[in-house]
Every structure is written in structure tokens, then in C-alpha cells.
Amino acid sequence: MMKKIFQIKIPHQRNFGLDLLRFIAIFTVLVSHSITVLPEKFYFVHKFITDGVLIFFVLSGFLIGRILIRDFEEKINIRNLIHFWKRRWWRTLPAYFFTIFLILLISFLMQRPVNWGACIKSLFFVQNLFYHTGAFFPESWSLSIEEWFYLSLPVLLFALFRISGKTVRQTVIISFFIILIFSVAIRLYILSHHEIVSLQEWDQRLRSPVVTRLDSILTGVLGAWFFHFKKPLFDKNKNVFFIAGALVFLLNKFYFDYFISFNLYTGVFYFFIMPTSIVLMLPKFYYLKETRLPIFNRLITKGSLISYSMYLLNLTVISTLILQPLQINIWIKFFLFWVMTPLFSILMYKYVELPFMKLRDKK
């Protein structure tokens, strides 16, 4: 009976390479968050892992970009825009609001104070529009950026298409440069008006606000543009692109981790170049086939399926509200984090995410 509760059916036609990339993203996020239950001396682990959120941003941009390009080539109208938003919101909002409900419920049961102002902001994804404090649901900053991107890009594409009369192919490129210039200009403005002197301030003012990070997801859309309109280039050069992307990625990480300084590069251009390096590696991942190890393949695919639930539950709900108050050995907490996160996430995937996705498809 218990085994059946935690069983996950793997849908057909999964892309193993993209599942692997998504698994890497959520695994690095979990590693980063799991050490929050350990003493500060273990924080050096961050130097050996990547920023999983960047990978999620690029994947989201790539997948959403393909959907938008496909839909807009068929027909661009208000009805298609609303259809696109409905499908995205049926996919992301139910589990997100359920997590907020869990945070409030656990806080009430444990008699913990709730920052209601921050809670209300989180409900409308305005908790980090211009500045990120993380007062209620801190890890939701990245989802807020994605939701605003889902809202703004289709509107921009629709407006440009109607005003300019350009093709979808041209409109996507014009939109790319508009959002890129906007994001870079905002970061330049912030950097010129605020002296960034710490990693926390860099995170609050540059890494986490919505207005500074839209171009990070946009790079994934550029990958979708190449996949759709320049597929031979996307296909034939995947090995060269992968080597170039991996090299840029590793050099950036090495520079940021060991020679960190809050300058023009780390404050402005880093947020576009790092996701671009991931886009360069995308073609290689896209065509990756399953390994000869079925157990490994299932682990990757199932981890990818529950990655959204793990992202929502792992830090505030499991680490902060459930584990931190426990007066037990820190290594037991660490172990419980890695057990509870996937188990709780399987339950949320099966009984929150899946039912709403089925309802979405029915509607």
C-alpha cells in the first residue's frame, strides 16, 4: 500500500537529455539548501556546485519559446494569448498556492509569526519586483521572475507583430533585443546608484529582482529560435557548442567563486553570459539518449518529474519550518532533509500537480 502511494508513472515521449538537465538543476538547488541545516564551515560546498536556478531559467525559456513560436506561427490573436496563459497557470499556480497554504498552516500550528504583508505580495508575485528581501517564501523569487516573463513576453510579441507587421521569426529577435537592452539598462542603473559591497546585497539588488533577470530566461527563448528556424545549425554543431558553452560556464564559475568582485561584469554581463553558456550546451543535452542503466534512467526521469514540487517544498517548508526547530543532531536533520524532500514532493506531484494538469488538459 505504501509503495503504491509513492509510485510515479513515467509519461511517454520524455526527452531524457532535458530531464537530465532539469535533474542537475534541482539537485544543485537541494545541495545548496540542504547545507543550511549544517554549520557555516560546510558552506564551501557552494564552490563545487552550479546555480541550478540558471538552468531552470534557460530550460523554461527554451520550452516556452518553442510553444510560443509554434502557436504564433499558427495564428496570433488574443485568444491564443489567453490560452497560453491558462495552460501555464494551471501548471504552476495550484502547487505554488498549495505551498503557501502549507507555510501558513505549519506556522499556525507551531505558533510562528507570519509576515502577512510579504505573504500577500507572494500571492501576486510582487515580492521581488525591484528588490528581494525573502521575508515570507524566499525561494519563490525565481518563480516570480518566470511568471512575469510568461506574462510579458507574449504581450510584447503580440504588440510588435501587430505594429511592425514583421514575421514571427523577426518579431522574436526584435523582442529578444528589447528585453535584453531593458534588463542590462536596469542593472547598469542599479550598479551606478548603489555601491554593491556584499554577496547578500548583490543577490537582493541584482540577482533576484524581476526587472533585472528577464534576459536570463530570454536566452532560452533564443535557443528555441535557433531550434525552430536554424535547426541544421542547432543539430550539426552540438559538440562544438557544448565544448564552447562548458568552457565559458566553467571560466565564469571559477572567476565568480575565487575572484569575486562586484564590478561591471558580475553586476551586469554575468547574468546574460552564464545562461548563454547553458544555451550553447542545450543541443547536446537535447539529443542525449538514455543510458544502459534502467535504474539511473528512472531516477533521472522521476527526479525531473517531481523537480517543481521539490523546488517549492525543500527550503521554507521542510528545512526552515519542519527541521530547524527540531532539537536533534545536525546530521540527522541533514539526512531527513534528503528523505523528506523527495517523498513529500512525490505526494504533491501526484495529488496536487497531476490532478490540475489533467483538469487543464480536459478543459
C-alpha positions as CSV (number, residue, x, y, z in Angstrom):
1,M,0.0,0.0,0.0
2,M,2.7,2.5,1.0
3,K,4.7,1.6,-2.1
4,K,1.8,2.3,-4.3
5,I,1.3,5.7,-2.7
6,F,4.8,6.8,-3.7
7,Q,4.8,5.2,-7.2
8,I,5.1,7.5,-10.2
9,K,4.1,6.6,-13.7
10,I,6.5,7.9,-16.3
11,P,4.7,9.6,-19.2
12,H,5.6,8.6,-22.7
13,Q,7.8,10.7,-25.0
14,R,10.1,12.2,-22.4
15,N,13.3,13.9,-23.6
16,F,16.0,12.2,-21.5
17,G,18.6,14.9,-22.1
18,L,16.3,17.7,-20.9
19,D,15.2,15.6,-18.0
20,L,18.9,15.1,-17.1
21,L,19.5,18.9,-17.3
22,R,16.4,19.5,-15.1
23,F,17.6,16.9,-12.6
24,I,21.0,18.5,-12.4
25,A,19.3,21.9,-11.7
26,I,17.1,20.6,-8.9
27,F,19.9,18.5,-7.4
28,T,22.2,21.5,-7.1
29,V,19.4,23.6,-5.6
30,L,18.8,20.8,-3.0
31,V,22.5,20.6,-2.2
32,S,22.7,24.3,-1.7
33,H,19.7,24.4,0.6
34,S,20.5,21.2,2.5
35,I,23.7,22.7,3.9
36,T,21.6,25.4,5.6
37,V,20.9,22.9,8.4
38,L,24.7,22.4,8.8
39,P,27.3,24.7,10.5
40,E,28.7,27.5,8.4
41,K,32.0,25.8,7.9
42,F,30.3,23.5,5.4
43,Y,29.2,26.3,3.1
44,F,32.3,25.9,1.0
45,V,30.3,23.2,-0.9
46,H,28.8,26.0,-2.9
47,K,32.1,26.3,-4.8
48,F,31.6,22.8,-6.2
49,I,28.0,23.2,-7.5
50,T,26.4,25.4,-10.0
51,D,23.5,27.7,-9.8
52,G,20.5,25.4,-10.5
53,V,18.2,28.3,-10.9
54,L,20.1,29.5,-14.0
55,I,19.5,26.1,-15.6
56,F,15.8,26.2,-14.8
57,F,15.6,29.7,-16.3
58,V,17.2,28.5,-19.6
59,L,15.0,25.4,-19.8
60,S,11.9,27.4,-19.1
61,G,12.8,29.9,-21.8
62,F,13.6,27.1,-24.3
63,L,10.4,25.2,-23.7
64,I,8.1,28.3,-23.5
65,G,9.9,29.8,-26.6
66,R,9.1,26.7,-28.7
67,I,5.5,26.8,-27.6
68,L,5.1,30.5,-28.4
69,I,6.8,30.3,-31.7
70,R,4.7,27.3,-32.7
71,D,1.4,28.9,-31.6
72,F,2.2,32.3,-33.0
73,E,3.1,30.8,-36.4
74,E,-0.4,29.2,-36.5
75,K,-2.2,32.4,-35.5
76,I,-1.5,35.4,-33.4
77,N,-4.6,36.7,-31.5
78,I,-5.9,37.5,-28.1
79,R,-7.5,34.1,-27.8
80,N,-4.2,32.3,-28.3
81,L,-2.5,34.5,-25.7
82,I,-5.2,33.7,-23.1
83,H,-4.9,30.0,-24.0
84,F,-1.2,30.1,-23.4
85,W,-1.5,31.9,-20.1
86,K,-4.2,29.5,-18.9
87,R,-2.1,26.5,-19.7
88,R,0.9,27.9,-17.9
89,W,-1.1,29.0,-14.8
90,W,-2.9,25.6,-14.5
91,R,0.6,24.1,-14.5
92,T,2.4,26.4,-12.0
93,L,-0.1,28.1,-9.7
94,P,-2.0,25.3,-7.9
95,A,1.2,23.7,-6.4
96,Y,2.5,27.2,-5.6
97,F,-0.6,28.3,-3.8
98,F,-0.8,24.9,-2.0
99,T,2.8,25.5,-0.7
100,I,1.8,28.9,0.6
101,F,-1.1,27.3,2.4
102,L,1.3,24.7,3.9
103,I,3.6,27.5,5.1
104,L,0.6,29.3,6.8
105,L,-0.7,26.1,8.3
106,I,2.6,24.9,9.8
107,S,3.3,28.5,11.0
108,F,-0.1,28.5,12.8
109,L,0.4,25.0,14.3
110,M,3.9,26.0,15.6
111,Q,2.7,29.4,16.7
112,R,5.3,31.1,14.5
113,P,4.6,34.8,13.4
114,V,3.6,35.4,9.8
115,N,4.6,38.4,7.8
116,W,1.2,39.0,6.2
117,G,2.4,41.8,4.0
118,A,5.0,39.6,2.5
119,C,2.6,36.8,2.2
120,I,0.1,38.9,0.2
121,K,2.9,40.1,-2.1
122,S,3.8,36.5,-2.7
123,L,0.3,35.7,-3.7
124,F,0.5,38.2,-6.6
125,F,4.2,37.6,-7.4
126,V,5.3,41.2,-6.4
127,Q,7.6,40.1,-3.6
128,N,10.7,40.8,-5.6
129,L,9.7,43.1,-8.5
130,F,12.5,45.6,-7.7
131,Y,14.2,44.3,-4.6
132,H,14.3,40.9,-2.8
133,T,14.1,40.6,0.9
134,G,12.8,37.0,1.3
135,A,10.6,37.8,4.1
136,F,8.0,35.1,3.7
137,F,8.7,32.5,1.0
138,P,12.3,33.4,0.0
139,E,12.9,30.8,-2.7
140,S,9.8,31.9,-4.7
141,W,11.8,34.8,-6.2
142,S,12.8,32.7,-9.2
143,L,9.2,31.6,-9.9
144,S,8.1,35.2,-9.7
145,I,10.6,36.1,-12.4
146,E,9.3,33.2,-14.6
147,E,5.6,34.2,-14.1
148,W,6.3,37.8,-15.1
149,F,8.2,36.6,-18.1
150,Y,5.3,34.3,-19.1
151,L,3.1,37.3,-18.9
152,S,5.2,40.0,-20.6
153,L,6.9,38.1,-23.5
154,P,3.6,37.1,-25.3
155,V,2.2,40.6,-24.9
156,L,5.4,42.1,-26.3
157,L,5.4,39.6,-29.2
158,F,1.7,40.3,-29.9
159,A,2.2,44.1,-29.9
160,L,5.3,44.0,-32.1
161,F,3.7,41.7,-34.5
162,R,0.6,43.9,-34.9
163,I,2.5,47.2,-35.0
164,S,5.5,46.2,-37.2
165,G,4.0,43.7,-39.5
166,K,7.1,41.6,-39.2
167,T,7.2,37.8,-39.4
168,V,7.2,35.7,-36.2
169,R,10.8,34.9,-36.9
170,Q,11.7,38.6,-37.0
171,T,9.4,39.5,-34.1
172,V,11.0,37.1,-31.7
173,I,14.5,38.5,-32.5
174,I,13.3,42.1,-32.0
175,S,11.7,41.1,-28.7
176,F,14.9,39.5,-27.7
177,F,16.9,42.7,-28.1
178,I,14.2,44.8,-26.4
179,I,14.2,42.7,-23.3
180,L,18.0,42.3,-23.3
181,I,18.5,46.1,-23.5
182,F,15.9,46.7,-20.8
183,S,17.5,44.2,-18.4
184,V,21.0,45.4,-19.0
185,A,20.0,49.0,-18.6
186,I,18.2,48.3,-15.3
187,R,21.3,46.5,-13.9
188,L,23.6,49.4,-15.1
189,Y,21.3,51.9,-13.4
190,I,21.3,49.9,-10.1
191,L,25.1,49.5,-10.2
192,S,25.6,53.2,-10.9
193,H,23.3,54.3,-8.0
194,H,24.2,51.6,-5.3
195,E,27.6,50.5,-4.2
196,I,27.4,46.7,-4.0
197,V,29.8,45.6,-1.3
198,S,28.5,42.1,-0.2
199,L,27.1,38.9,-1.8
200,Q,23.8,39.5,0.0
201,E,23.4,43.0,-1.5
202,W,24.4,41.6,-4.9
203,D,21.6,39.0,-4.5
204,Q,19.0,41.4,-3.3
205,R,19.5,44.1,-5.8
206,L,20.8,42.3,-8.9
207,R,20.3,38.5,-8.9
208,S,16.8,38.2,-7.5
209,P,14.6,41.1,-8.7
210,V,12.2,40.5,-11.6
211,V,13.3,43.6,-13.5
212,T,17.0,42.6,-13.5
213,R,16.7,39.0,-14.7
214,L,14.2,38.7,-17.5
215,D,17.0,38.3,-20.0
216,S,18.3,35.2,-18.3
217,I,15.1,33.3,-19.3
218,L,15.2,35.1,-22.6
219,T,18.4,33.3,-23.6
220,G,16.4,30.0,-23.5
221,V,14.0,31.6,-26.0
222,L,16.9,32.4,-28.2
223,G,17.8,28.7,-28.1
224,A,14.2,27.9,-29.1
225,W,14.5,30.3,-32.0
226,F,17.6,28.5,-33.3
227,F,16.0,25.1,-32.8
228,H,12.9,26.2,-34.8
229,F,14.4,28.4,-37.6
230,K,18.1,27.2,-37.7
231,K,17.7,23.6,-36.9
232,P,20.6,22.3,-39.1
233,L,22.9,24.7,-37.2
234,F,21.4,23.5,-33.9
235,D,21.8,19.9,-34.8
236,K,25.2,19.7,-36.6
237,N,27.2,21.8,-34.3
238,K,26.1,20.4,-30.9
239,N,29.5,19.1,-29.9
240,V,31.3,22.3,-30.8
241,F,28.6,24.4,-29.0
242,F,28.8,22.1,-26.0
243,I,32.6,22.5,-25.6
244,A,32.3,26.3,-26.0
245,G,29.4,26.5,-23.6
246,A,31.1,24.3,-21.0
247,L,34.3,26.3,-21.2
248,V,32.5,29.7,-20.8
249,F,30.5,28.2,-18.0
250,L,33.5,26.9,-16.0
251,L,35.6,30.0,-16.5
252,N,32.7,32.2,-15.3
253,K,32.1,30.0,-12.2
254,F,35.8,29.9,-11.4
255,Y,36.1,33.7,-11.7
256,F,32.9,34.3,-9.6
257,D,33.9,31.8,-6.9
258,Y,37.5,32.6,-6.4
259,F,38.0,36.2,-7.7
260,I,34.6,37.6,-6.8
261,S,34.3,41.4,-7.1
262,F,31.1,43.3,-7.5
263,N,32.0,45.1,-10.8
264,L,30.5,45.8,-14.2
265,Y,30.9,42.2,-15.3
266,T,29.4,40.4,-12.2
267,G,26.8,43.1,-11.8
268,V,25.6,43.4,-15.4
269,F,27.0,41.0,-18.0
270,Y,27.3,37.8,-15.9
271,F,23.6,37.4,-15.8
272,F,23.4,37.1,-19.6
273,I,26.7,35.3,-20.4
274,M,26.2,32.5,-17.9
275,P,22.8,31.4,-19.2
276,T,24.1,31.8,-22.7
277,S,26.7,29.2,-21.9
278,I,23.9,26.8,-20.9
279,V,22.1,27.5,-24.1
280,L,25.2,26.5,-26.0
281,M,25.2,23.2,-24.2
282,L,21.5,22.6,-24.8
283,P,21.7,20.9,-28.3
284,K,24.0,18.2,-26.8
285,F,21.6,17.6,-24.0
286,Y,18.6,17.7,-26.3
287,Y,19.8,14.7,-28.3
288,L,21.1,12.6,-25.4
289,K,19.7,9.1,-25.2
290,E,19.0,7.0,-22.2
291,T,21.9,5.1,-20.7
292,R,22.2,1.3,-20.4
293,L,21.3,1.6,-16.7
294,P,17.5,1.5,-16.3
295,I,17.7,2.4,-12.6
296,F,19.7,5.5,-13.4
297,N,17.3,6.4,-16.2
298,R,14.3,6.1,-13.9
299,L,16.0,8.1,-11.2
300,I,16.7,11.0,-13.6
301,T,13.2,11.0,-15.2
302,K,11.3,10.7,-11.9
303,G,13.5,13.3,-10.3
304,S,12.7,15.6,-13.2
305,L,9.0,15.0,-12.9
306,I,8.9,16.0,-9.2
307,S,11.5,18.8,-9.6
308,Y,8.9,21.6,-9.4
309,S,7.4,20.2,-6.1
310,M,10.9,19.7,-4.7
311,Y,11.7,23.3,-5.6
312,L,8.6,24.5,-3.8
313,L,8.9,22.4,-0.6
314,N,12.5,21.9,0.2
315,L,13.6,25.1,1.8
316,T,10.9,27.0,3.6
317,V,8.5,24.1,4.4
318,I,11.0,21.3,5.1
319,S,14.3,22.9,6.1
320,T,13.1,26.0,7.8
321,L,9.7,25.2,9.3
322,I,10.0,21.5,10.0
323,L,13.6,20.6,10.5
324,Q,15.3,23.7,12.0
325,P,13.2,23.8,15.2
326,L,14.0,20.1,15.9
327,Q,16.4,19.6,18.8
328,I,18.3,16.7,17.2
329,N,21.7,16.0,15.7
330,I,22.5,18.2,12.7
331,W,23.4,15.1,10.6
332,I,20.1,13.6,11.3
333,K,18.5,16.8,10.1
334,F,20.6,16.6,7.0
335,F,19.6,13.0,6.4
336,L,15.9,13.9,7.0
337,F,16.1,16.7,4.5
338,W,17.2,14.3,1.7
339,V,14.5,11.8,2.7
340,M,11.6,14.1,3.3
341,T,12.1,16.3,0.3
342,P,11.6,13.7,-2.5
343,L,8.9,11.8,-0.5
344,F,6.8,14.9,0.2
345,S,7.4,16.1,-3.4
346,I,6.1,12.8,-4.8
347,L,2.9,13.3,-2.9
348,M,2.5,16.8,-4.1
349,Y,3.2,15.9,-7.6
350,K,0.7,13.0,-7.6
351,Y,-2.1,14.7,-5.6
352,V,-1.7,18.4,-6.5
353,E,0.2,18.9,-9.7
354,L,-1.1,15.9,-11.7
355,P,-4.8,16.4,-11.0
356,F,-4.7,20.0,-12.0
357,M,-2.7,19.2,-15.2
358,K,-5.3,16.6,-16.1
359,L,-8.1,19.1,-15.4
360,R,-6.2,21.6,-17.6
361,D,-5.9,19.2,-20.5
362,K,-9.6,18.3,-20.2
363,K,-10.6,21.9,-20.3
